[in-house]
Amino acid sequence: MAKEEAPKRKPLWQNRWFWVITLIFSMGLYLFYLDLTIRGKFEARRWNLPSRVYSDATYLFPGQRISPVRVEEKLKRLAYKRVNRMIMDVGEFYRQGRELFVFLHNFSYPSEEFTGFPVRLEFDSDSLSEIVNLQSSKELKTLKLEPELIASIFDEKMEDRTVITLSEIPEELIAAVIAIEDERFYSHHGVDPLAILRALLTDILHLKLVQGGSTLTQQLVKNYFLTSKKSFVRKFNEMLMAVILEQRYSKEEIIEAYLNEIYLGQRGPVSVAGVEEASRLYFSKRVSQLTLGESALLAGMVRSPGSYSPFHNLSQAYDRRNFVLKEMLDKELISESEHRTARKEKIIVSPQIKTPLGAPFFIDFLKTQLKENYGEQLTSEGLRIFATLDAEAQEVAEKVIQKRLAEYERDRPKVREWKEQGKALEGCLIAMDPHTGYIRSYVGGRDYSVSQFDRVSMAERQPGSAFKPFVYLAALSEEKWTAASQIEDKSFTIESGGEPWSPKNYDEEEHGTVTLREALEKSFNIATSRLAIEVGPEKIVTIAKKAGIESPIEPYPSIALGVFALTPLELARAYTIFPNNGILSEPIGITSVVTREGALLEKKSFKMHRVISHELAYLMNNLMKGVIDHGTGHAARLLGLTRLAAGKTGTTTDFRDSWFVGYSPQLLTLTWVGFDEEAETGLSGASGALPIWTDYMKEVDRSNETDFLATDEIIFVKIDQVTGKLASRKCGENYEEVFIRGTEPKEKCR
């Protein structure tokens, strides 16, 4: 009898238990992977936070020429809230006639935590007359308003958010969001079966995915871990991850993350995320200051920020707000009286600013420096960068450039002709505190959205006559030359660089024998060129290099007329040696960098060194005062400049470049006007750059000195106008001239 064959065993893959176990194991692995993903991201840094760049603080003091309206504008930009009663809380201000009451914000400075207190500002007709601390009843000599946020530095997502804790968010806003988006938030475990069933029925009726039925937890998962693409696979992942998230974290942690994550609109090209940043966008206030009506409006926008934006659809925003308030009333989250009051509340939104202050050219300038030290930290870790920029002065700088360039395009035939051919006139401005190097204003061009080329730090242009002070400085550093020394302003020809060279004056005239003072004040090219030859081009180059000019300069006689290229930033830096009493100040744009938590990462110190003596600097200041008082810069006086100032015009061949570099004892400002293509403008330094400089300095400069600081070695002596010798009764007209003691003429005129 044949032995029976044992039945063949089925392959493992045909065993259903194998598939059940495999499925369970795979699902377990997948859930483990999702759990790791959630914990890894949720417990680490949850968002790439942009770095914030802040302006310098604003200082107010009695006697300052400023109106209450300007102070109010500043307060609004700093997110202070105007109230119609006496101030009670931090961040409020109240105007009563000529008095302004302000409850200062708390602010975290790099070196201190400032706690706000109430103050009273009293104004007379055109200035601030008194500042009083209302807590101590003491008069204050100065008042510091916190820095203004001028820009954020983003990653490629261009998303702006300010992360806050749940305790900083009004309970009314939390309640409104839950009422309208997920009424069973506190009872479900990440997924709401009733909401899913309702959404599923809607989807079946429409034969496509229409309604999500998502809880707040699911919305957070979708925004934070997944994409917005609608598919059943994505929805399945969303539900699994929502359940895991609810098991791992508290409801408070989830709602806090949600309110920091949600998209709520746009600020130009930048997405605004989170309720704190949205509150600043729509209401110019912090989220903690929102009213019930404002909270309801913000909650209503979560579903569709574009459709319910008070900027674009005010009536729909009202309807949506009222719907949210009704939901809150029906769910007994607010009382009848609260509901009535909130419905009557008028929506007052912030004025939409086309582009915020931003100072985009300045921010680009800073980023090139910051990236070297901070790399990816700059766009991910929410660094706080404290800059030197004066927000008020920056706004003035941008406005005056726009205004004047538009005037030139309208009124100047040559400029108008180029505009009709599609060429836009450009300009730039940089202002510095010459004693610290702090950059106070920085405008690299007319319109950043059209051209991102930074003319302050990148444009290499000929300085023309704006370089002449360094020729005179080189001469005055020798005992042979003084401001009263005489030189011939008569034409000549010399070989320069292998070519014959014959300098000509701007007015195409010769002026005979002139003093060094007159030659500089009137910007005589021929006399200056003769002086450069006598002093030696090599010495002029040496002085320029010591003053921080790094661009290559060949030691030819033509350097007397600025026939070489440099950047406006270089020239502004070089000029600091004059108002800073002989000391060169390196431009500084950043004072401190701190982490989001407040740890100091970097503190900038002044970089400066002596280039010339204090006495030489004073001589140059005195000579360049004359440029403005009765020389080529006299138009500044005609345009209304009354304060002490010194400076020098600059015009290049064929009017391609128009320059003015001028300063008071406290502020140095350079302006330039021209075409990027180096086309002829028809504008001299006096007619192009100088009006911009004057407009800016009239608004911004607060210097009240009557003269630049002199030393005991500076003396004034009466000089005979004809001979240049000491004046005497035997001679004719004389004038008073400045000298370093010991260099004055010894012989009297006869």
C-alpha positions in Angstrom: 0.0 0.0 0.0 1.5 3.3 -1.1 2.3 5.9 1.6 -0.1 8.9 1.6 1.6 12.1 0.6 1.3 14.8 3.2 -0.8 17.8 2.1 1.3 20.6 0.8 1.6 23.6 3.1 0.3 26.9 1.6 2.9 29.5 1.0 3.2 32.1 3.8 1.9 34.9 1.6 -1.4 32.9 1.0 -2.0 32.8 4.8 -4.5 35.4 5.8 -3.1 35.6 9.3 0.2 36.6 7.7 -1.4 39.5 6.1 -3.3 40.5 9.2 -0.1 40.4 11.3 1.8 42.2 8.5 -0.8 44.8 8.3 -0.9 45.3 12.1 2.9 45.4 12.3 3.1 47.9 9.3 0.4 50.0 10.8 2.2 50.0 14.1 5.5 51.0 12.4 3.6 53.7 10.5 2.0 55.1 13.7 5.4 54.9 15.4 6.9 56.9 12.5 4.0 59.5 12.7 4.5 59.8 16.4 8.3 60.4 16.0 7.5 63.0 13.3 5.1 64.8 15.5 7.2 64.8 18.6 10.4 65.7 16.6 8.8 68.8 15.1 6.4 69.9 17.8 8.8 69.8 20.6 11.7 71.4 18.7 11.6 74.9 17.2 8.1 74.9 15.8 8.5 77.6 13.3 11.2 79.3 11.3 11.0 82.7 12.9 12.2 85.8 11.0 14.8 88.0 12.6 13.4 91.4 13.6 15.4 94.6 12.8 14.6 97.5 15.1 15.5 101.2 14.7 17.3 103.2 17.3 15.1 104.4 20.2 13.5 107.8 19.8 14.4 110.5 22.4 12.1 113.4 23.3 13.2 116.3 25.4 11.9 119.7 26.5 12.7 122.4 23.9 12.6 119.9 21.0 10.8 121.3 17.9 8.1 118.6 17.5 4.3 118.8 17.3 1.9 116.6 19.3 0.6 115.3 15.9 4.1 114.0 15.0 4.4 112.3 18.4 0.9 110.7 17.9 2.0 109.4 14.5 5.0 107.8 16.1 2.9 106.3 18.9 0.5 104.7 16.4 3.5 103.1 14.5 4.6 101.7 17.8 1.2 100.1 18.3 0.0 102.4 21.0 -3.8 102.6 21.3 -5.6 106.0 21.4 -8.3 106.2 24.1 -10.9 108.8 24.8 -10.3 108.9 28.6 -7.4 109.2 30.9 -4.8 106.5 30.3 -5.0 103.4 32.6 -3.1 100.6 30.9 0.3 100.0 29.2 0.2 101.0 25.6 -2.5 103.7 25.8 -2.4 107.4 24.9 -4.8 110.3 25.3 -4.7 113.8 23.8 -6.2 116.7 25.6 -5.5 120.1 24.0 -1.8 120.7 24.2 -1.2 117.8 26.5 -0.5 114.2 25.5 -0.7 111.4 28.1 1.1 108.2 27.3 1.5 104.9 29.2 4.8 103.6 27.9 5.2 100.0 26.7 7.4 97.6 28.5 10.4 96.8 26.2 13.3 94.3 26.4 16.5 96.2 25.4 19.8 94.3 25.0 21.0 95.7 28.3 17.9 96.2 30.3 14.2 95.3 30.8 12.3 98.5 30.7 9.0 98.7 32.6 6.5 101.2 31.2 5.1 104.1 33.2 2.6 106.9 32.5 3.9 110.3 31.4 2.5 113.7 30.4 3.9 115.6 27.5 3.0 119.3 27.3 3.5 121.3 24.1 3.6 125.0 23.2 3.0 126.3 19.7 5.7 124.4 17.9 7.8 122.4 20.4 7.7 120.1 23.4 7.9 122.2 26.6 7.6 119.7 29.5 7.8 116.0 30.2 6.5 114.7 33.6 6.6 111.1 35.0 3.0 110.7 36.4 4.1 108.0 38.8 6.7 110.1 40.6 5.5 113.6 39.5 9.0 114.4 38.5 10.0 116.4 35.5 12.1 114.4 33.0 15.0 115.8 31.0 14.6 113.1 28.3 12.1 110.5 27.4 13.0 107.3 25.5 10.4 105.8 23.2 11.1 102.1 22.3 12.6 101.2 18.9 10.4 100.8 15.9 10.3 97.5 14.1 11.6 98.4 10.6 11.9 95.1 8.9 11.9 91.3 9.3 14.3 89.0 7.6 12.5 85.9 6.3 13.3 82.5 4.8 12.0 81.5 1.4 8.4 81.1 2.8 8.2 84.8 3.5 6.0 84.2 6.5 5.8 86.8 9.3 4.6 85.8 12.8 5.2 86.8 16.4 5.0 83.8 18.7 3.1 84.4 21.9 1.9 82.3 24.8 -1.7 81.4 25.5 -1.8 83.7 28.5 -1.2 86.7 26.2 -4.3 85.9 24.1 -7.7 87.3 25.2 -10.1 84.6 26.4 -12.7 86.2 24.1 -10.6 85.5 21.0 -9.9 81.9 22.1 -13.7 81.4 22.7 -14.6 83.0 19.4 -12.2 80.7 17.4 -13.4 77.6 19.1 -17.1 78.6 18.7 -16.8 79.2 15.0 -14.2 76.6 14.0 -14.5 73.6 16.5 -17.3 73.9 19.1 -16.4 70.4 20.6 -12.7 71.1 20.8 -12.5 70.4 24.5 -14.5 67.1 24.3 -13.1 65.3 21.2 -9.8 63.5 20.9 -8.5 65.1 17.8 -11.2 63.9 15.4 -14.9 64.8 15.6 -17.0 61.9 14.2 -20.1 64.1 13.9 -18.3 66.7 12.0 -16.8 64.1 9.7 -20.2 62.5 9.0 -21.7 65.9 8.2 -18.8 66.7 5.8 -19.0 63.2 4.2 -22.7 63.7 3.4 -21.9 67.0 1.9 -19.1 65.5 -0.2 -21.3 62.7 -1.4 -24.1 65.1 -2.4 -21.6 67.1 -4.5 -19.6 64.1 -5.8 -16.3 65.7 -4.7 -14.4 66.8 -1.6 -16.1 70.0 -0.6 -16.2 70.2 3.2 -13.4 69.1 5.5 -15.1 68.5 8.8 -11.7 69.2 10.4 -11.2 69.9 14.0 -8.7 72.6 15.2 -6.3 69.8 15.8 -6.7 68.5 12.3 -6.2 72.0 10.9 -3.0 72.4 12.9 -1.8 69.1 11.6 -2.6 70.0 8.0 -0.8 73.4 8.2 2.1 72.2 10.3 2.9 68.7 9.0 1.0 68.2 5.7 0.0 70.1 2.6 -3.4 71.6 1.7 -4.0 69.3 -1.2 -7.4 67.6 -0.9 -7.2 63.8 -1.1 -8.4 60.8 0.9 -4.8 59.7 1.7 -4.0 63.1 3.1 -7.2 63.2 5.1 -6.5 59.8 6.6 -3.0 60.9 7.6 -4.4 64.1 9.1 -6.9 62.2 11.3 -4.2 59.7 12.5 -1.8 62.5 13.3 -4.5 64.5 15.0 -5.3 61.6 17.4 -1.6 61.2 18.2 -1.2 64.9 18.8 -4.1 64.9 21.2 -2.6 61.9 23.1 0.8 63.6 23.4 -0.1 67.2 24.2 -2.7 69.1 26.2 -5.5 71.1 24.7 -3.8 74.3 25.9 -0.6 73.5 24.0 -2.6 72.6 20.9 -4.7 75.8 20.8 -1.7 77.9 21.6 0.2 76.4 18.6 -2.9 76.8 16.4 -3.3 80.4 17.2 0.3 81.1 16.4 0.2 79.0 13.2 -3.0 80.1 11.3 -2.7 82.2 8.1 -4.6 85.4 8.4 -3.7 87.6 5.5 -0.9 89.4 3.6 1.3 92.3 4.1 2.4 92.9 0.5 4.4 89.8 -0.5 4.6 88.5 3.1 2.2 86.0 4.6 0.9 87.1 8.0 0.5 84.1 10.4 -0.7 84.0 13.9 -3.1 86.2 15.8 -0.5 88.5 17.3 0.9 89.5 13.9 -2.6 89.7 12.4 -3.7 92.0 15.2 -0.8 94.4 14.4 -1.6 94.2 10.7 -5.4 95.0 11.0 -5.6 97.0 14.2 -2.1 98.3 14.9 -2.3 96.9 18.4 -1.1 93.9 20.3 -3.6 90.9 20.5 -3.9 91.4 24.3 -5.5 94.8 23.6 -8.3 93.5 21.2 -11.9 94.3 22.0 -14.6 91.6 21.8 -15.7 92.9 18.4 -12.1 92.8 17.1 -11.6 89.3 18.5 -14.8 88.1 16.7 -13.7 89.7 13.5 -10.2 88.0 13.6 -11.8 84.6 14.5 -14.2 84.9 11.6 -11.3 85.5 9.2 -9.7 82.1 9.9 -12.0 80.4 7.4 -11.1 82.7 4.5 -8.8 85.7 5.2 -9.2 87.1 1.7 -13.0 87.0 1.7 -13.4 88.6 5.1 -10.5 91.1 5.1 -11.6 94.4 6.5 -9.2 96.0 4.1 -10.9 94.7 1.0 -14.5 93.6 2.0 -15.6 95.7 4.9 -19.3 94.8 4.7 -18.5 91.1 4.5 -16.2 91.5 7.5 -19.0 93.1 9.5 -21.4 90.3 8.5 -18.9 87.6 9.4 -18.1 89.3 12.8 -21.7 89.5 13.7 -22.2 85.8 12.8 -19.4 84.9 15.1 -20.8 87.0 17.9 -24.2 85.3 17.4 -22.6 81.9 17.7 -20.8 83.0 20.9 -24.2 84.2 22.3 -26.0 81.0 21.3 -23.3 78.9 23.0 -23.5 81.2 26.1 -19.9 82.3 25.8 -20.9 86.0 26.1 -23.9 87.8 27.6 -26.7 89.6 25.8 -25.2 93.0 26.8 -21.7 92.0 25.6 -23.3 90.9 22.3 -25.2 94.1 21.8 -22.1 96.3 22.6 -19.8 94.3 20.3 -22.3 94.4 17.4 -22.5 98.2 17.7 -18.7 98.5 17.8 -17.3 100.2 14.7 -14.4 98.4 13.0 -11.5 100.7 12.9 -8.7 99.1 10.9 -5.1 100.4 10.4 -4.5 102.5 7.3 -3.1 100.2 4.7 0.5 101.3 4.0 1.6 100.5 0.5 5.0 99.6 1.7 6.1 99.8 5.4 9.1 101.9 6.3 11.3 98.9 5.9 14.4 100.7 4.7 15.0 97.9 2.2 18.4 99.1 1.0 19.6 99.4 4.6 18.3 95.9 5.4 20.2 94.5 2.4 23.3 96.3 3.6 22.9 94.8 7.1 22.2 91.3 5.7 25.6 91.1 3.9 27.2 91.7 7.3 24.9 89.5 9.4 25.1 86.4 7.1 28.8 86.1 7.7 28.2 85.5 11.4 24.7 84.1 11.7 23.9 82.2 8.4 20.6 80.3 8.7 20.0 81.6 12.2 19.1 84.9 10.5 15.9 83.5 9.0 14.9 80.8 11.5 15.7 81.7 15.1 13.9 85.0 15.6 17.0 87.0 16.4 16.4 90.6 17.5 18.7 93.0 15.7 19.1 96.5 17.0 20.1 98.9 14.3 21.4 102.5 14.3 18.7 103.8 12.0 16.6 106.8 13.1 13.1 105.8 11.9 11.8 109.4 11.7 14.9 110.5 9.8 14.6 107.5 7.4 11.1 108.4 6.5 12.1 112.0 5.8 15.0 110.8 3.6 12.8 108.6 1.5 10.2 111.3 1.0 12.6 114.1 0.1 14.4 111.9 -2.5 11.0 110.9 -4.1 9.8 114.5 -4.1 12.9 116.2 -5.6 13.5 113.6 -8.2 9.9 113.9 -9.4 10.4 117.7 -9.6 13.5 117.3 -11.7 11.8 114.9 -14.1 9.0 117.5 -14.5 10.9 120.7 -14.6 14.4 119.9 -16.0 14.4 119.6 -19.8 17.3 117.1 -20.0 16.0 114.9 -17.3 12.5 115.0 -18.7 13.9 114.0 -22.1 15.5 110.9 -20.7 12.4 110.1 -18.8 10.4 110.1 -22.0 12.9 107.6 -23.3 12.3 105.3 -20.3 15.3 106.3 -18.2 14.5 107.1 -14.6 16.6 109.6 -12.6 18.1 108.0 -9.5 19.4 109.3 -6.2 20.8 108.1 -2.9 21.4 109.4 0.6 23.3 108.3 3.6 23.4 110.2 6.9 25.7 109.4 9.8 26.5 110.5 13.3 30.2 111.5 12.6 31.2 110.9 16.2 30.0 107.3 16.4 29.7 106.2 12.8 26.0 105.3 13.4 24.1 105.3 10.2 20.9 107.3 10.8 19.4 107.2 7.3 20.1 105.1 4.3 18.4 105.3 0.9 20.1 103.3 -1.8 17.8 104.3 -4.6 14.5 105.8 -5.6 12.3 102.7 -5.6 13.4 99.3 -4.3 10.6 97.5 -6.1 12.0 98.7 -9.4 15.7 98.4 -8.7 17.4 96.7 -5.8 20.8 98.1 -6.8 22.2 99.9 -3.7 23.9 103.0 -4.9 25.2 103.9 -1.5 27.5 101.0 -1.1 27.8 99.6 -4.7 27.7 102.5 -7.2 31.1 103.5 -8.3 30.9 107.1 -9.5 33.3 110.0 -10.0 33.1 112.4 -7.0 34.1 115.5 -9.0 34.5 118.6 -6.9 33.2 116.8 -3.8 36.8 115.4 -3.5 38.4 118.9 -3.5 38.5 119.2 0.4 41.1 116.5 0.4 43.3 118.5 -1.9 43.0 121.5 0.4 43.6 119.3 3.4 46.8 118.0 1.9 47.9 121.6 1.3 47.0 122.9 4.8 48.9 120.1 6.4 52.0 121.9 5.2 53.1 125.1 7.0 53.6 126.7 3.6 49.8 126.9 3.0 47.1 128.6 4.9 43.5 129.6 4.1 44.8 133.1 3.2 47.5 131.8 0.8 47.2 133.0 -2.8 47.2 131.0 -5.9 46.6 131.7 -9.6 43.3 130.8 -11.2 44.7 131.1 -14.7 44.5 128.4 -17.4 47.4 126.0 -18.1 48.2 122.8 -19.9 50.2 119.9 -18.5 50.8 116.3 -19.4 48.8 113.9 -17.2 48.8 110.1 -17.8 50.5 110.6 -21.2 47.9 113.1 -22.4 47.7 116.9 -22.4 45.4 118.2 -19.7 43.9 121.6 -19.4 41.4 122.1 -16.5 38.5 124.5 -17.1 36.3 126.3 -14.6 32.6 125.6 -14.3 31.8 129.2 -15.5 34.5 129.0 -18.2 36.1 132.1 -16.8 39.5 132.8 -15.2 39.6 134.6 -11.8 43.2 135.7 -11.5 44.8 135.6 -8.1 42.6 134.0 -5.4 43.0 132.8 -1.9 42.7 129.1 -1.0 39.5 130.0 0.8 37.9 131.6 -2.2 39.1 128.8 -4.5 37.4 126.2 -2.4 34.3 128.2 -1.6 33.7 129.0 -5.3 35.1 125.6 -6.4 37.5 127.0 -9.0 38.9 124.0 -10.9 42.0 125.7 -12.3 43.2 127.1 -9.0 42.6 123.7 -7.3 44.5 121.9 -10.0 47.4 124.2 -9.6 47.3 123.6 -5.9 47.3 119.8 -6.4 50.4 120.0 -8.6 52.2 122.1 -6.1 51.3 119.9 -3.1 51.9 116.7 -5.1 49.2 114.2 -6.2 51.0 111.5 -4.2 50.4 113.4 -1.0 46.7 113.9 -1.8 46.4 110.1 -2.5 48.0 109.4 0.9 45.6 111.7 2.7 42.6 110.2 0.9 43.7 106.6 1.8 44.2 107.5 5.5 40.6 108.9 5.4 39.3 105.5 4.4 38.9 105.8 0.7 39.8 102.3 -0.6 39.0 102.6 -4.3 42.1 102.8 -6.5 43.3 106.4 -7.1 46.2 107.1 -9.6 48.4 110.1 -8.5 47.7 112.2 -11.5 46.9 116.0 -11.3 43.4 115.2 -12.5 42.5 113.7 -9.1 42.1 117.3 -7.9 38.8 117.3 -9.8 37.7 113.9 -8.6 38.4 112.1 -11.8 38.3 108.5 -10.4 35.5 106.3 -9.1 34.4 105.6 -5.5 31.2 104.7 -3.7 29.1 107.2 -1.8 29.7 105.2 1.3 33.4 105.7 1.0 33.1 109.4 0.5 30.7 109.8 3.4 33.1 107.9 5.7 36.1 110.0 4.6 34.2 113.2 5.4 33.7 112.1 9.0 37.2 113.3 9.8 36.0 116.9 9.5 33.1 117.2 12.0 34.7 114.5 14.2 37.7 116.7 14.8 40.2 114.7 12.8 39.0 111.2 13.7 37.8 108.8 11.1 34.5 106.9 12.1 33.7 103.6 10.5 30.0 103.4 9.5 28.0 101.2 11.9 24.6 99.9 11.1 24.1 97.5 14.1 24.5 98.1 17.8 23.4 94.7 19.2 22.1 91.3 18.3 20.2 89.2 20.8 18.4 85.9 20.8 14.6 85.7 21.0 15.1 84.9 24.7 17.2 88.0 25.3 20.7 86.5 25.4 23.3 88.9 23.9 25.1 87.5 20.9 26.9 90.6 19.7 27.5 94.2 20.8 29.2 96.6 18.3 31.7 99.1 19.5 32.8 102.2 17.7 35.7 101.9 15.3 37.7 105.1 14.9 41.2 106.4 14.6 42.8 109.8 14.3 43.8 110.8 10.7 44.5 114.5 11.1 44.9 117.0 14.0 41.9 118.6 15.6 43.2 122.0 14.4 43.4 120.9 10.7 39.9 119.6 10.9 38.7 122.9 12.3 40.4 124.8 9.4 38.5 122.6 6.9 35.2 123.0 8.8 35.7 126.8 8.7 36.4 126.8 5.0 33.5 124.6 4.2 31.2 126.7 6.3 32.0 129.4 3.7 30.9 127.1 0.9 27.4 127.1 2.3 27.3 130.7 3.6 28.5 132.4 0.4 30.0 129.7 -2.0 28.7 127.1 -4.4 26.4 125.7 -1.6 24.7 129.0 -0.8 21.5 127.7 -2.3 21.0 125.9 1.0 20.5 129.2 2.7 18.1 130.4 0.0 16.1 127.2 0.6 15.7 128.0 4.3 18.6 126.3 6.1 19.4 128.4 9.1 21.5 126.2 11.3 25.3 125.9 11.3 26.5 123.7 8.5 29.5 123.0 6.2 29.9 121.0 3.1 31.0 120.8 -0.5 29.2 120.5 -3.9 30.3 118.1 -6.6 29.6 118.0 -10.3 31.3 115.7 -12.9 31.9 116.1 -16.6 28.8 116.6 -18.7 26.7 116.8 -15.5 26.7 113.0 -15.1 26.9 113.2 -11.3 25.5 115.6 -8.8 26.9 115.5 -5.3 26.6 117.3 -2.0 28.3 116.2 1.2 27.5 118.4 4.1 27.4 118.3 7.9 26.6 120.0 11.1 28.5 119.2 14.3 26.2 116.2 15.0 25.1 114.9 11.6 26.8 114.2 8.3 24.7 113.6 5.2 25.7 112.8 1.6 23.3 113.0 -1.3 23.9 112.0 -5.0 21.7 112.3 -8.1 22.3 110.8 -11.5 21.4 108.2 -14.0 22.7 104.6 -13.6 23.7 104.7 -17.3 25.8 107.8 -16.6 23.8 109.9 -19.0 23.9 113.7 -18.8 21.4 115.2 -16.2 21.9 118.9 -16.7 22.1 119.1 -12.8 25.1 120.5 -10.9 25.8 119.6 -7.3 24.1 122.8 -6.3 20.9 122.3 -8.4 20.5 118.5 -8.0 21.9 117.0 -4.8 22.0 120.1 -2.6 18.2 120.7 -2.5 17.7 117.1 -1.3 20.4 117.5 1.3 18.8 120.8 2.5 15.3 119.4 2.7 16.6 116.5 4.8 18.8 118.6 7.1 16.1 121.1 7.8 13.7 118.4 9.0 16.2 116.1 10.8 19.2 118.0 12.1 18.8 119.0 15.7 22.2 120.6 16.3 22.1 123.9 18.0 25.8 124.8 18.1 26.9 128.1 16.7 30.3 126.8 15.6 32.5 123.7 15.3 34.6 122.9 18.3 38.0 124.7 18.3 41.1 124.4 20.4 43.3 127.0 21.9 45.6 126.7 19.0 43.0 128.2 16.6 43.3 131.9 16.2 41.5 134.5 14.0 43.6 137.3 12.4 42.7 140.3 10.2 44.2 139.9 6.7 44.7 142.5 3.9 42.5 141.5 1.0 45.0 142.4 -1.7 48.4 141.2 -0.4 47.3 138.4 2.0 49.5 139.9 4.7 48.5 141.1 8.1 46.1 144.0 7.9 47.3 147.5 8.8 45.9 151.0 8.7 48.0 151.7 5.6 46.1 149.2 3.5 42.6 148.9 2.1 39.9 146.4 2.9 40.6 143.4 5.1 38.8 140.4 6.4 39.2 138.0 9.3 40.8 134.6 8.6 41.4 131.5 10.6 44.9 130.0 11.3 46.6 127.4 13.4 48.7 129.4 15.9 52.1 130.1 14.4 51.1 129.8 10.7 49.5 133.3 10.4 51.4 135.9 8.3 54.1 137.7 10.2 54.5 140.7 7.9 52.1 143.6 7.7 50.9 145.0 4.5 52.3 148.4 3.4 
